[in-house]
Amino acid sequence: MATLAPCIWIPERAEEAAAFYLSAFRAAGQPAERRGEMRMGAEGSLIAVVIDLAGQEVILFNPPGEERPSPGISLFLTCRTQAEVDALWDRLLEGGAPICCGWLKDRYGVSWQVVPGPLGDMMQAADAAQAGRLMQAIQGMVKLDLPALQRAFEG
């Protein structure tokens, strides 16, 4: 079976980014480990760092230059509880910027969607009125608030 792993350009800062992401996930009580690195050339220049965040392999590419990650692609992080949302949001936001509707851009320019898992269940079970209330609530939030979303769902 084929596997899929995001490969994110972090020009000349992949090593630093790996340490940041591992620290953020571990501080939030999530599994995170460094799996390895790729080097090239006689001087052994770092090409990429491979990490595992909550069971997902992520490759942090370390090219020279100024290219930055596109906001058109984000990492969708599903959290079981509001406490997980809060912990991961707060850590990933350090040095970054909040956007809206559960989105943030971290200090390396990577876009994340930090979402409470029960929101997906509510969206799938929602009738038109519930879905409308949920969307209105989401659009009024920066960091998603599960208790407020549950209240909106219930009407």
Wavefront OBJ file of the C-alpha trace (Angstrom):
o trace
v 0.000 0.000 0.000
v 1.233 3.488 -0.821
v 1.772 5.994 1.965
v 1.274 9.731 1.977
v 3.243 12.269 4.013
v 3.228 16.041 3.702
v 6.582 17.527 2.710
v 6.749 21.137 3.850
v 9.318 23.681 2.670
v 10.974 25.350 5.653
v 13.933 27.102 3.967
v 17.102 26.819 6.039
v 15.112 26.290 9.275
v 13.869 22.689 9.077
v 15.960 21.582 12.061
v 14.580 24.429 14.185
v 11.021 23.770 12.971
v 11.310 20.065 13.818
v 12.321 20.900 17.389
v 9.451 23.413 17.656
v 6.778 20.995 16.378
v 8.019 18.121 18.532
v 8.000 20.372 21.591
v 4.513 21.720 20.806
v 2.978 18.278 20.389
v 4.730 16.781 23.406
v 3.711 19.726 25.616
v 0.112 19.079 24.570
v 0.427 15.414 25.588
v 0.550 14.145 22.015
v 2.950 11.528 20.653
v 5.791 13.092 18.695
v 9.179 11.775 17.650
v 12.040 12.531 15.343
v 12.394 9.729 12.821
v 15.525 10.807 10.997
v 17.084 13.190 8.558
v 18.374 13.245 5.015
v 21.764 14.706 4.136
v 23.525 15.182 0.816
v 26.923 16.087 -0.541
v 30.443 15.762 0.780
v 29.751 18.274 3.536
v 26.580 16.452 4.564
v 24.210 19.381 4.066
v 20.838 18.840 5.720
v 18.153 18.268 3.091
v 15.193 17.284 5.270
v 14.109 16.257 8.750
v 11.500 13.517 9.164
v 9.231 13.702 12.209
v 6.099 11.935 13.404
v 3.341 14.100 14.891
v 0.421 12.241 16.490
v 1.030 9.255 14.223
v 1.490 11.221 10.978
v 4.853 11.327 9.247
v 5.830 14.855 8.217
v 8.870 15.741 6.121
v 10.366 19.188 6.699
v 12.337 20.131 3.584
v 15.347 22.388 4.192
v 16.154 24.106 0.861
v 18.073 27.351 0.491
v 16.134 30.426 -0.528
v 13.056 32.374 0.394
v 10.200 30.096 -0.734
v 7.517 29.808 1.942
v 4.628 27.398 2.485
v 1.397 28.313 0.695
v -1.664 29.209 2.771
v -3.599 27.242 0.134
v -2.573 24.049 1.931
v -3.046 23.524 5.650
v -2.477 20.769 8.168
v -5.852 19.726 9.602
v -5.401 18.812 13.248
v -8.382 17.031 14.823
v -8.409 17.226 18.631
v -10.509 15.041 20.929
v -11.229 17.741 23.517
v -11.238 21.490 23.998
v -8.204 21.080 26.266
v -6.282 19.556 23.331
v -7.456 22.372 21.042
v -6.277 24.946 23.590
v -2.892 23.310 24.204
v -2.013 22.759 20.547
v -3.412 26.110 19.406
v -1.464 28.009 22.051
v 1.831 26.247 21.279
v 1.548 26.390 17.486
v 0.544 30.051 17.639
v 3.761 31.090 19.454
v 5.456 33.507 17.057
v 2.707 33.000 14.484
v -0.626 34.654 13.739
v -4.250 33.645 14.272
v -6.399 33.757 11.156
v -10.062 32.776 11.658
v -12.411 29.798 11.963
v -9.810 27.610 13.693
v -6.970 28.513 11.309
v -3.575 29.849 12.298
v -0.255 30.423 10.596
v 2.745 29.354 12.654
v 6.142 31.058 12.866
v 7.360 29.101 9.812
v 4.432 30.118 7.619
v 2.674 26.746 7.865
v -1.124 26.978 8.014
v -2.934 24.781 10.548
v -6.607 24.123 11.177
v -7.015 23.163 14.841
v -10.454 21.590 15.140
v -12.325 19.792 17.930
v -13.224 16.314 16.660
v -16.842 16.476 17.854
v -17.412 19.308 15.352
v -17.190 16.801 12.491
v -19.794 14.602 14.165
v -22.093 17.595 14.646
v -21.685 18.689 11.010
v -22.539 15.208 9.734
v -25.611 14.909 11.967
v -26.842 18.481 11.472
v -30.092 19.400 9.810
v -30.188 22.651 7.817
v -30.956 24.830 10.856
v -28.231 23.244 12.994
v -25.691 23.503 10.169
v -26.543 27.171 9.711
v -26.104 27.899 13.411
v -22.794 26.005 13.468
v -21.436 27.894 10.453
v -22.488 31.221 11.943
v -20.753 30.325 15.220
v -17.574 29.146 13.447
v -17.388 32.321 11.370
v -17.445 34.391 14.555
v -14.497 32.541 16.108
v -10.754 32.670 15.739
v -9.857 29.646 17.902
v -12.720 27.145 17.850
v -14.618 26.796 21.130
v -16.273 23.381 21.468
v -18.768 24.306 24.237
v -19.948 27.319 22.199
v -20.227 25.142 19.085
v -22.276 22.578 21.017
v -24.609 25.346 22.228
v -25.029 26.602 18.652
v -25.765 23.071 17.442
v -28.379 22.509 20.138
v -30.020 25.859 19.397
l 1 2 3 4 5 6 7 8 9 10 11 12 13 14 15 16 17 18 19 20 21 22 23 24 25 26 27 28 29 30 31 32 33 34 35 36 37 38 39 40 41 42 43 44 45 46 47 48 49 50 51 52 53 54 55 56 57 58 59 60 61 62 63 64 65 66 67 68 69 70 71 72 73 74 75 76 77 78 79 80 81 82 83 84 85 86 87 88 89 90 91 92 93 94 95 96 97 98 99 100 101 102 103 104 105 106 107 108 109 110 111 112 113 114 115 116 117 118 119 120 121 122 123 124 125 126 127 128 129 130 131 132 133 134 135 136 137 138 139 140 141 142 143 144 145 146 147 148 149 150 151 152 153 154 155
